[in-house]
Amino acid sequence: MTDAAARHLKPALLWLGGVALLAFACWRVAPTAEAFAMGVGKLGFLVGFMVPPSAGGALWPMLHALAETLAMAFLGTLIAAVAALPLGFLGARNVAPAALLHFGLRRGFDGLRGVDSLIWALIFVSAVGMGPFAGILAIAVPDTGVFAKLFAEAIENADRRPVEAVRATGGGRLAEARYGLLPQVLPVILSHILYFFESNVRSASILGVVGAGGIGLALSDRIRLNNWDEVAFLILLILGTVIVIDTVSARIRRGIIAA
């Protein structure tokens, strides 16, 4: 086979493999036309019960649950960021060049972030009981792994010249990290933290469904009771909060990066 033919055959095989994989996935999970029509009908039936949305006289308890969700997201993100900062420095090759230490830490980061926060929530609800504390831990543990990986990569990509300048003045390893690396990576770190806080507000809303407190628990209770107008109100409350946080967070991130 000529090189030209091989170059044309490879994309064709990739496309063929992709189409075959899509066909297999659709064959295994796609519903029948009857099941699809039934599902759409039931969805329309529920949407009818959701209109108009109503707080059902429980506006303040709903706002309290929303505040609990925001607190869970904030504390979980903060704990993860504080724990991940030293781990990020230790996981960076230009700070801790020992190959065995670097490999062990990176695999540890993968282990923490490889398990979804919802699974951690189920574990912590069983360990510490239902409530926001389980939700905070369920956010903090996987985010520690994600933050540590992101922080380590930012530190590895930092400019070496400030570090060498600190070293030339007689500074030790700690001074190199504090004055040579941290000022460079701090805007990136803060940007990551803000983005994950915004994302964790949504995660905290879901964690409440499995007993981790917050607005997700209120949502789950109303779904069980078939109070669909209140379910719609809670969903709109979550959406409005996420939009506000997203807007404010985006502006802060742009300001940090531009500084």
Backbone as CSV, one residue per row, in Angstrom:
resi,resn,N_x,N_y,N_z,CA_x,CA_y,CA_z,C_x,C_y,C_z
1,MET,0.843,-1.192,0.000,0.000,0.000,0.000,0.880,1.246,0.000
2,THR,0.555,2.181,-0.860,1.335,3.408,-0.952,1.040,4.314,0.250
3,ASP,1.957,5.269,0.455,1.778,6.210,1.570,0.519,7.052,1.385
4,ALA,0.229,7.440,0.138,-0.957,8.256,-0.125,-2.229,7.479,0.205
5,ALA,-2.258,6.213,-0.184,-3.440,5.390,0.102,-3.607,5.190,1.603
6,ALA,-2.478,5.003,2.307,-2.537,4.828,3.761,-3.074,6.079,4.446
7,ARG,-2.666,7.263,3.952,-3.148,8.521,4.537,-4.644,8.692,4.332
8,HIS,-5.175,8.228,3.207,-6.610,8.335,2.961,-7.390,7.250,3.708
9,LEU,-6.774,6.085,3.908,-7.468,4.980,4.558,-7.670,5.234,6.051
10,LYS,-6.701,5.876,6.700,-6.784,6.094,8.143,-7.993,6.945,8.530
11,PRO,-8.235,8.123,7.895,-9.446,8.890,8.250,-10.731,8.116,7.965
12,ALA,-10.736,7.331,6.871,-11.935,6.560,6.545,-12.232,5.525,7.631
13,LEU,-11.176,4.859,8.126,-11.364,3.878,9.196,-11.837,4.540,10.489
14,LEU,-11.307,5.748,10.783,-11.737,6.460,11.984,-13.213,6.841,11.899
15,TRP,-13.623,7.338,10.734,-15.027,7.681,10.550,-15.911,6.444,10.659
16,LEU,-15.468,5.350,10.061,-16.237,4.108,10.103,-16.377,3.606,11.539
17,GLY,-15.266,3.685,12.288,-15.309,3.263,13.683,-16.246,4.145,14.507
18,GLY,-16.224,5.462,14.244,-17.110,6.367,14.966,-18.573,6.094,14.676
19,VAL,-18.891,5.865,13.413,-20.277,5.562,13.029,-20.722,4.241,13.651
20,ALA,-19.831,3.249,13.664,-20.173,1.953,14.258,-20.415,2.095,15.762
21,LEU,-19.594,2.894,16.427,-19.770,3.103,17.863,-21.081,3.821,18.155
22,LEU,-21.415,4.832,17.346,-22.678,5.545,17.518,-23.866,4.612,17.301
23,ALA,-23.779,3.779,16.282,-24.870,2.849,15.997,-25.048,1.849,17.135
24,PHE,-23.935,1.362,17.684,-24.009,0.418,18.799,-24.628,1.071,20.025
25,ALA,-24.213,2.322,20.327,-24.756,3.025,21.491,-26.255,3.254,21.343
26,CYS,-26.680,3.687,20.155,-28.104,3.908,19.921,-28.895,2.606,20.031
27,TRP,-28.322,1.526,19.536,-28.992,0.231,19.595,-29.174,-0.242,21.033
28,ARG,-28.179,0.049,21.893,-28.237,-0.431,23.270,-29.142,0.404,24.161
29,VAL,-29.182,1.727,23.955,-29.880,2.577,24.931,-31.043,3.361,24.357
30,ALA,-31.139,3.504,23.044,-32.212,4.327,22.491,-33.564,3.660,22.730
31,PRO,-34.571,4.457,23.169,-35.895,3.882,23.416,-36.634,3.603,22.111
32,THR,-37.634,2.779,22.226,-38.505,2.553,21.075,-39.358,3.801,20.851
33,ALA,-39.975,3.867,19.672,-40.815,5.023,19.365,-41.975,5.142,20.347
34,GLU,-42.515,4.013,20.768,-43.636,4.021,21.712,-43.198,4.536,23.072
35,ALA,-42.046,4.054,23.553,-41.537,4.503,24.858,-41.179,5.987,24.817
36,PHE,-40.604,6.432,23.691,-40.253,7.852,23.559,-41.500,8.730,23.600
37,ALA,-42.539,8.329,22.878,-43.781,9.102,22.857,-44.425,9.129,24.242
38,MET,-44.374,8.008,24.953,-44.942,7.952,26.293,-44.183,8.877,27.240
39,GLY,-42.834,8.888,27.124,-42.019,9.750,27.973,-42.293,11.216,27.717
40,VAL,-42.402,11.598,26.450,-42.703,12.991,26.112,-44.072,13.388,26.643
41,GLY,-45.028,12.475,26.558,-46.367,12.757,27.076,-46.365,12.986,28.572
42,LYS,-45.620,12.141,29.306,-45.543,12.309,30.755,-44.828,13.612,31.114
43,LEU,-43.807,13.956,30.353,-43.099,15.204,30.614,-44.025,16.403,30.428
44,GLY,-44.800,16.383,29.350,-45.751,17.458,29.136,-46.787,17.532,30.242
45,PHE,-47.193,16.371,30.748,-48.151,16.305,31.847,-47.583,16.979,33.103
46,LEU,-46.296,16.709,33.415,-45.662,17.308,34.596,-45.461,18.805,34.413
47,VAL,-45.063,19.218,33.220,-44.871,20.643,32.961,-46.172,21.404,33.177
48,GLY,-47.277,20.776,32.823,-48.567,21.410,33.063,-48.818,21.671,34.543
49,PHE,-48.367,20.744,35.401,-48.523,20.936,36.839,-47.557,21.991,37.391
50,MET,-46.470,22.258,36.669,-45.474,23.227,37.144,-45.889,24.681,36.889
51,VAL,-46.876,24.894,36.055,-47.272,26.245,35.668,-48.585,26.600,36.384
52,PRO,-48.612,27.751,37.095,-47.494,28.670,37.329,-46.653,28.218,38.519
53,PRO,-45.361,28.547,38.542,-44.530,28.208,39.701,-45.042,28.919,40.957
54,SER,-44.888,28.265,42.093,-45.376,28.835,43.343,-44.472,28.416,44.488
55,ALA,-44.274,29.342,45.444,-43.492,29.020,46.635,-44.316,28.247,47.643
56,GLY,-45.617,28.196,47.465,-46.470,27.419,48.361,-46.442,27.894,49.797
57,GLY,-46.193,29.207,49.998,-46.133,29.742,51.353,-44.864,29.388,52.101
58,ALA,-43.869,28.855,51.403,-42.624,28.436,52.059,-41.418,29.173,51.486
59,LEU,-41.597,30.468,51.166,-40.505,31.222,50.547,-39.296,31.312,51.455
60,TRP,-39.499,31.644,52.735,-38.350,31.810,53.634,-37.612,30.495,53.882
61,PRO,-38.323,29.379,54.113,-37.578,28.107,54.200,-36.802,27.779,52.930
62,MET,-37.364,28.137,51.763,-36.647,27.900,50.508,-35.393,28.766,50.420
63,LEU,-35.509,30.028,50.817,-34.344,30.917,50.797,-33.294,30.457,51.811
64,HIS,-33.754,29.934,52.947,-32.809,29.388,53.931,-32.061,28.188,53.344
65,ALA,-32.798,27.322,52.630,-32.154,26.167,51.998,-31.170,26.615,50.919
66,LEU,-31.521,27.679,50.181,-30.615,28.211,49.160,-29.349,28.771,49.805
67,ALA,-29.504,29.489,50.917,-28.337,30.022,51.632,-27.450,28.888,52.143
68,GLU,-28.063,27.803,52.578,-27.303,26.636,53.038,-26.503,26.030,51.886
69,THR,-27.112,25.990,50.709,-26.420,25.477,49.519,-25.225,26.353,49.167
70,LEU,-25.410,27.675,49.199,-24.309,28.596,48.904,-23.186,28.435,49.928
71,ALA,-23.552,28.255,51.197,-22.532,28.064,52.237,-21.768,26.766,52.019
72,MET,-22.486,25.703,51.632,-21.825,24.434,51.339,-20.822,24.585,50.206
73,ALA,-21.242,25.259,49.136,-20.359,25.443,47.981,-19.149,26.285,48.351
74,PHE,-19.368,27.355,49.111,-18.262,28.248,49.480,-17.265,27.546,50.394
75,LEU,-17.766,26.894,51.449,-16.856,26.243,52.402,-16.144,25.055,51.760
76,GLY,-16.858,24.276,50.947,-16.217,23.146,50.269,-15.120,23.601,49.332
77,THR,-15.378,24.677,48.579,-14.368,25.208,47.659,-13.188,25.780,48.420
78,LEU,-13.463,26.506,49.509,-12.388,27.106,50.298,-11.488,26.053,50.935
79,ILE,-12.101,25.034,51.526,-11.311,23.957,52.149,-10.445,23.265,51.104
80,ALA,-11.026,22.990,49.940,-10.270,22.319,48.881,-9.106,23.175,48.407
81,ALA,-9.320,24.480,48.253,-8.265,25.369,47.767,-7.119,25.465,48.778
82,VAL,-7.467,25.588,50.059,-6.431,25.688,51.098,-5.623,24.399,51.184
83,ALA,-6.308,23.252,51.091,-5.599,21.969,51.162,-4.766,21.719,49.911
84,ALA,-5.245,22.198,48.757,-4.577,21.890,47.490,-3.357,22.763,47.231
85,LEU,-3.285,23.965,47.851,-2.165,24.861,47.547,-0.809,24.237,47.883
86,PRO,-0.585,23.737,49.108,0.720,23.087,49.357,0.908,21.810,48.541
87,LEU,-0.188,21.079,48.302,-0.078,19.862,47.491,0.300,20.198,46.056
88,GLY,-0.205,21.325,45.559,0.144,21.744,44.206,1.623,22.058,44.075
89,PHE,2.186,22.722,45.081,3.625,23.004,45.059,4.433,21.716,45.120
90,LEU,4.002,20.775,45.980,4.732,19.510,46.082,4.597,18.674,44.816
91,GLY,3.482,18.834,44.100,3.267,18.054,42.893,3.880,18.648,41.642
92,ALA,4.485,19.829,41.755,5.114,20.476,40.600,6.557,20.010,40.454
93,ARG,6.949,19.649,39.247,8.301,19.126,39.014,9.386,20.154,39.316
94,ASN,9.114,21.439,39.081,10.144,22.445,39.309,10.289,22.818,40.782
95,VAL,9.396,22.296,41.650,9.508,22.538,43.087,9.985,21.280,43.795
96,ALA,9.380,20.148,43.488,9.768,18.872,44.089,10.178,17.928,42.962
97,PRO,11.446,17.939,42.566,11.868,17.177,41.389,11.948,15.663,41.596
98,ALA,11.759,15.174,42.824,11.854,13.732,43.064,10.771,13.011,42.268
99,ALA,11.174,12.130,41.383,10.231,11.478,40.467,9.203,10.631,41.220
100,LEU,9.648,9.918,42.250,8.746,9.036,42.992,7.686,9.851,43.734
101,LEU,8.114,10.964,44.352,7.168,11.831,45.055,6.164,12.434,44.080
102,HIS,6.673,12.903,42.956,5.802,13.509,41.949,4.789,12.500,41.430
103,PHE,5.229,11.287,41.116,4.333,10.254,40.603,3.280,9.890,41.648
104,GLY,3.702,9.711,42.908,2.769,9.331,43.960,1.702,10.393,44.202
105,LEU,2.125,11.660,44.224,1.165,12.736,44.445,0.185,12.865,43.288
106,ARG,0.691,12.803,42.061,-0.208,12.924,40.903,-1.232,11.790,40.865
107,ARG,-0.824,10.578,41.231,-1.794,9.484,41.256,-2.778,9.683,42.407
108,GLY,-2.311,10.272,43.503,-3.224,10.603,44.591,-4.254,11.634,44.168
109,PHE,-3.811,12.649,43.405,-4.746,13.650,42.885,-5.788,12.984,41.986
110,ASP,-5.324,12.065,41.135,-6.243,11.367,40.233,-7.266,10.546,41.024
111,GLY,-6.809,9.948,42.127,-7.717,9.158,42.944,-8.817,10.005,43.574
112,LEU,-8.453,11.187,44.051,-9.445,12.064,44.683,-10.451,12.592,43.672
113,ARG,-9.959,13.021,42.524,-10.860,13.642,41.551,-11.537,12.619,40.649
114,GLY,-11.089,11.372,40.709,-11.670,10.342,39.854,-13.022,9.845,40.336
115,VAL,-13.363,10.142,41.592,-14.658,9.739,42.157,-15.553,10.964,42.195
116,ASP,-16.742,10.874,41.629,-17.644,12.019,41.533,-18.116,12.467,42.913
117,SER,-18.416,13.757,43.021,-18.850,14.318,44.302,-20.144,13.678,44.800
118,LEU,-20.992,13.213,43.892,-22.236,12.567,44.311,-21.954,11.261,45.047
119,ILE,-20.943,10.522,44.586,-20.561,9.283,45.274,-19.947,9.606,46.624
120,TRP,-19.093,10.649,46.670,-18.545,11.079,47.958,-19.667,11.488,48.906
121,ALA,-20.711,12.127,48.383,-21.835,12.548,49.230,-22.522,11.335,49.845
122,LEU,-22.731,10.289,49.048,-23.342,9.069,49.588,-22.478,8.470,50.691
123,ILE,-21.158,8.499,50.492,-20.245,7.956,51.496,-20.288,8.792,52.773
124,PHE,-20.225,10.119,52.631,-20.172,10.979,53.812,-21.518,11.065,54.527
125,VAL,-22.626,10.947,53.795,-23.923,10.895,54.462,-24.003,9.655,55.347
126,SER,-23.456,8.541,54.861,-23.421,7.319,55.675,-22.466,7.457,56.853
127,ALA,-21.381,8.233,56.666,-20.359,8.344,57.713,-20.716,9.367,58.779
128,VAL,-21.168,10.553,58.373,-21.394,11.644,59.336,-22.866,12.017,59.476
129,GLY,-23.739,11.388,58.715,-25.162,11.668,58.802,-25.608,12.694,57.775
130,MET,-26.924,12.829,57.639,-27.482,13.772,56.691,-27.230,15.208,57.160
131,GLY,-27.099,16.110,56.184,-26.897,17.516,56.525,-25.812,18.150,55.692
132,PRO,-25.621,19.457,55.857,-24.669,20.187,55.013,-23.211,19.803,55.234
133,PHE,-22.866,19.272,56.420,-21.466,18.894,56.652,-21.032,17.812,55.670
134,ALA,-21.914,16.855,55.418,-21.605,15.810,54.430,-21.431,16.423,53.048
135,GLY,-22.258,17.425,52.719,-22.127,18.089,51.420,-20.834,18.856,51.284
136,ILE,-20.407,19.521,52.351,-19.137,20.262,52.318,-17.975,19.307,52.055
137,LEU,-17.963,18.193,52.765,-16.891,17.209,52.565,-16.942,16.606,51.164
138,ALA,-18.151,16.367,50.654,-18.293,15.774,49.317,-17.796,16.715,48.228
139,ILE,-17.860,18.013,48.464,-17.305,18.983,47.514,-15.806,19.127,47.708
140,ALA,-15.370,19.184,48.966,-13.969,19.473,49.259,-13.027,18.366,48.801
141,VAL,-13.420,17.107,48.977,-12.490,16.003,48.696,-12.145,15.903,47.203
142,PRO,-13.113,15.784,46.291,-12.710,15.702,44.880,-12.100,16.990,44.357
143,ASP,-12.570,18.142,44.857,-12.008,19.411,44.397,-10.562,19.589,44.840
144,THR,-10.188,18.987,45.956,-8.790,19.039,46.375,-7.899,18.404,45.320
145,GLY,-8.320,17.262,44.800,-7.549,16.607,43.740,-7.493,17.431,42.469
146,VAL,-8.623,18.033,42.083,-8.654,18.848,40.864,-7.800,20.101,41.041
147,PHE,-7.983,20.803,42.156,-7.208,22.021,42.409,-5.705,21.726,42.456
148,ALA,-5.333,20.663,43.157,-3.912,20.337,43.278,-3.291,20.099,41.905
149,LYS,-3.997,19.406,41.033,-3.499,19.155,39.677,-3.374,20.466,38.899
150,LEU,-4.405,21.302,38.948,-4.377,22.574,38.223,-3.300,23.506,38.774
151,PHE,-3.180,23.565,40.091,-2.172,24.434,40.698,-0.770,23.956,40.325
152,ALA,-0.548,22.633,40.345,0.764,22.086,40.001,1.130,22.409,38.559
153,GLU,0.161,22.301,37.653,0.444,22.616,36.258,0.744,24.101,36.075
154,ALA,0.028,24.963,36.801,0.305,26.401,36.716,1.700,26.719,37.237
155,ILE,2.095,26.061,38.313,3.424,26.297,38.891,4.513,25.802,37.947
156,GLU,4.286,24.652,37.312,5.278,24.123,36.373,5.467,25.034,35.164
157,ASN,4.421,25.757,34.784,4.500,26.641,33.615,4.957,28.057,33.966
158,ALA,5.270,28.302,35.233,5.687,29.640,35.654,7.091,29.966,35.127
159,ASP,7.355,31.245,34.983,8.663,31.728,34.521,9.718,31.444,35.584
160,ARG,10.867,30.908,35.166,11.923,30.554,36.112,12.790,31.742,36.516
161,ARG,12.742,32.832,35.769,13.647,33.945,36.053,13.424,34.571,37.428
162,PRO,12.189,34.816,37.873,12.022,35.335,39.235,12.553,34.378,40.300
163,VAL,12.403,33.078,40.073,12.913,32.102,41.030,14.438,32.174,41.098
164,GLU,15.069,32.279,39.937,16.529,32.379,39.912,17.016,33.670,40.550
165,ALA,16.233,34.741,40.423,16.614,36.001,41.063,16.568,35.878,42.582
166,VAL,15.528,35.215,43.097,15.435,34.992,44.544,16.580,34.114,45.018
167,ARG,16.901,33.098,44.240,17.999,32.205,44.611,19.335,32.954,44.606
168,ALA,19.507,33.864,43.659,20.756,34.623,43.572,20.959,35.525,44.781
169,THR,19.868,35.954,45.409,19.988,36.802,46.603,20.168,35.987,47.875
170,GLY,20.249,34.675,47.756,20.471,33.815,48.912,19.219,33.219,49.493
171,GLY,18.080,33.360,48.817,16.826,32.793,49.317,16.800,31.287,49.216
172,GLY,16.131,30.660,50.168,16.004,29.208,50.176,14.836,28.747,49.342
173,ARG,14.512,27.464,49.447,13.428,26.879,48.654,12.080,27.514,48.994
174,LEU,11.863,27.770,50.281,10.598,28.376,50.691,10.469,29.792,50.135
175,ALA,11.557,30.545,50.174,11.538,31.909,49.634,11.327,31.891,48.119
176,GLU,11.906,30.919,47.442,11.701,30.807,45.993,10.221,30.592,45.672
177,ALA,9.571,29.717,46.453,8.159,29.454,46.217,7.307,30.666,46.578
178,ARG,7.656,31.315,47.704,6.832,32.429,48.185,6.965,33.665,47.307
179,TYR,8.197,34.026,46.939,8.414,35.287,46.228,8.656,35.114,44.723
180,GLY,9.067,33.910,44.298,9.352,33.704,42.889,8.214,33.082,42.105
181,LEU,7.482,32.157,42.767,6.434,31.424,42.064,5.026,31.911,42.398
182,LEU,4.739,32.094,43.691,3.370,32.410,44.099,2.816,33.676,43.454
183,PRO,3.564,34.786,43.378,2.987,35.974,42.718,2.623,35.740,41.260
184,GLN,3.342,34.849,40.591,3.033,34.567,39.186,1.755,33.755,39.019
185,VAL,1.586,32.743,39.883,0.473,31.803,39.692,-0.775,32.203,40.469
186,LEU,-0.674,33.182,41.363,-1.822,33.536,42.188,-3.039,33.976,41.361
187,PRO,-2.892,34.812,40.319,-4.082,35.153,39.516,-4.744,33.933,38.880
188,VAL,-3.952,32.987,38.409,-4.508,31.767,37.811,-5.224,30.941,38.869
189,ILE,-4.615,30.844,40.043,-5.218,30.079,41.142,-6.552,30.688,41.555
190,LEU,-6.588,32.000,41.724,-7.834,32.663,42.110,-8.907,32.507,41.041
191,SER,-8.505,32.554,39.790,-9.460,32.365,38.700,-10.066,30.961,38.740
192,HIS,-9.229,29.957,38.981,-9.729,28.583,39.099,-10.693,28.462,40.282
193,ILE,-10.350,29.064,41.416,-11.190,28.961,42.611,-12.560,29.590,42.362
194,LEU,-12.581,30.749,41.733,-13.855,31.407,41.442,-14.710,30.571,40.500
195,TYR,-14.074,30.004,39.475,-14.835,29.180,38.533,-15.427,27.962,39.235
196,PHE,-14.650,27.325,40.091,-15.148,26.124,40.752,-16.203,26.447,41.800
197,PHE,-16.131,27.623,42.434,-17.202,28.006,43.345,-18.522,28.102,42.591
198,GLU,-18.473,28.734,41.435,-19.671,28.841,40.593,-20.192,27.446,40.224
199,SER,-19.298,26.550,39.836,-19.701,25.189,39.471,-20.223,24.421,40.679
200,ASN,-19.622,24.654,41.849,-20.014,23.909,43.046,-21.365,24.326,43.584
201,VAL,-21.836,25.515,43.234,-23.201,25.891,43.609,-24.187,24.924,42.955
202,ARG,-23.944,24.601,41.692,-24.801,23.628,41.015,-24.627,22.236,41.618
203,SER,-23.385,21.867,41.910,-23.136,20.542,42.493,-23.802,20.414,43.864
204,ALA,-23.707,21.475,44.673,-24.309,21.433,46.002,-25.822,21.284,45.921
205,SER,-26.433,21.842,44.884,-27.878,21.689,44.701,-28.243,20.232,44.442
206,ILE,-27.386,19.520,43.714,-27.647,18.113,43.409,-27.370,17.233,44.627
207,LEU,-26.328,17.585,45.400,-25.942,16.755,46.540,-27.051,16.676,47.584
208,GLY,-27.866,17.724,47.677,-28.954,17.682,48.640,-29.960,16.588,48.368
209,VAL,-30.052,16.151,47.129,-31.008,15.099,46.771,-30.691,13.797,47.498
210,VAL,-29.412,13.542,47.782,-29.032,12.309,48.475,-28.873,12.527,49.976
211,GLY,-29.348,13.675,50.477,-29.353,13.887,51.921,-28.294,14.810,52.440
212,ALA,-27.593,15.532,51.559,-26.507,16.410,52.009,-26.985,17.822,52.335
213,GLY,-28.280,18.017,52.473,-28.797,19.313,52.882,-28.927,20.292,51.737
214,GLY,-29.350,21.516,52.079,-29.455,22.561,51.081,-30.736,22.475,50.271
215,ILE,-30.758,23.220,49.192,-31.970,23.334,48.384,-32.286,22.043,47.637
216,GLY,-31.283,21.207,47.418,-31.540,19.922,46.768,-32.431,19.027,47.606
217,LEU,-32.269,19.087,48.932,-33.120,18.290,49.817,-34.557,18.780,49.758
218,ALA,-34.729,20.113,49.745,-36.076,20.674,49.608,-36.692,20.281,48.265
219,LEU,-35.887,20.267,47.223,-36.363,19.875,45.897,-36.793,18.408,45.881
220,SER,-35.970,17.564,46.489,-36.276,16.134,46.528,-37.562,15.866,47.306
221,ASP,-37.741,16.566,48.424,-38.962,16.376,49.227,-40.208,16.736,48.427
222,ARG,-40.152,17.819,47.682,-41.328,18.264,46.926,-41.597,17.380,45.723
223,ILE,-40.553,16.787,45.155,-40.778,15.828,44.068,-41.492,14.586,44.599
224,ARG,-41.092,14.125,45.786,-41.759,12.959,46.374,-43.233,13.233,46.689
225,LEU,-43.529,14.492,47.062,-44.901,14.863,47.398,-45.709,15.310,46.182
226,ASN,-45.065,15.320,44.997,-45.723,15.754,43.753,-46.191,17.208,43.801
227,ASN,-45.456,18.049,44.534,-45.747,19.483,44.546,-44.960,20.141,43.415
228,TRP,-45.431,19.944,42.171,-44.649,20.324,41.011,-44.567,21.831,40.812
229,ASP,-45.559,22.583,41.295,-45.452,24.040,41.190,-44.325,24.564,42.065
230,GLU,-44.115,23.956,43.239,-43.013,24.345,44.111,-41.671,23.852,43.550
231,VAL,-41.693,22.692,42.888,-40.487,22.205,42.216,-40.035,23.197,41.159
232,ALA,-40.971,23.707,40.376,-40.638,24.689,39.348,-40.083,25.969,39.973
233,PHE,-40.654,26.382,41.087,-40.172,27.592,41.753,-38.740,27.395,42.252
234,LEU,-38.453,26.239,42.833,-37.098,25.955,43.315,-36.094,25.910,42.164
235,ILE,-36.496,25.315,41.039,-35.609,25.248,39.872,-35.291,26.658,39.373
236,LEU,-36.318,27.505,39.304,-36.094,28.895,38.871,-35.213,29.641,39.867
237,LEU,-35.374,29.344,41.154,-34.540,29.972,42.179,-33.072,29.576,42.002
238,ILE,-32.843,28.295,41.724,-31.471,27.822,41.495,-30.884,28.463,40.243
239,LEU,-31.669,28.495,39.160,-31.191,29.079,37.903,-30.838,30.559,38.080
240,GLY,-31.705,31.308,38.761,-31.430,32.722,38.980,-30.159,32.941,39.787
241,THR,-29.972,32.127,40.820,-28.766,32.250,41.647,-27.517,31.935,40.844
242,VAL,-27.563,30.868,40.042,-26.401,30.485,39.229,-26.073,31.576,38.212
243,ILE,-27.081,32.184,37.612,-26.848,33.252,36.628,-26.162,34.446,37.290
244,VAL,-26.633,34.835,38.481,-26.026,35.966,39.191,-24.574,35.661,39.549
245,ILE,-24.336,34.467,40.098,-22.969,34.091,40.491,-22.071,33.999,39.266
246,ASP,-22.591,33.450,38.177,-21.812,33.326,36.947,-21.404,34.700,36.423
247,THR,-22.333,35.652,36.435,-22.039,36.998,35.939,-20.988,37.691,36.800
248,VAL,-21.192,37.654,38.119,-20.242,38.309,39.031,-18.883,37.631,38.968
249,SER,-18.873,36.283,38.956,-17.615,35.541,38.933,-16.837,35.813,37.650
250,ALA,-17.540,35.879,36.515,-16.861,36.138,35.242,-16.189,37.504,35.242
251,ARG,-16.865,38.503,35.795,-16.271,39.842,35.848,-15.050,39.871,36.765
252,ILE,-15.147,39.187,37.900,-14.006,39.149,38.823,-12.829,38.424,38.186
253,ARG,-13.120,37.306,37.493,-12.040,36.562,36.846,-11.351,37.386,35.774
254,ARG,-12.140,38.119,34.987,-11.532,38.973,33.956,-10.668,40.060,34.587
255,GLY,-11.119,40.601,35.709,-10.338,41.620,36.395,-9.038,41.059,36.957
256,ILE,-9.096,39.840,37.490,-7.886,39.213,38.051,-6.889,38.912,36.942
257,ILE,-7.364,38.356,35.845,-6.455,37.999,34.740,-5.848,39.241,34.116
258,ALA,-6.636,40.317,34.011,-6.118,41.550,33.397,-5.170,42.299,34.303
259,ALA,-5.236,42.038,35.615,-4.381,42.772,36.562,-2.918,42.398,36.399
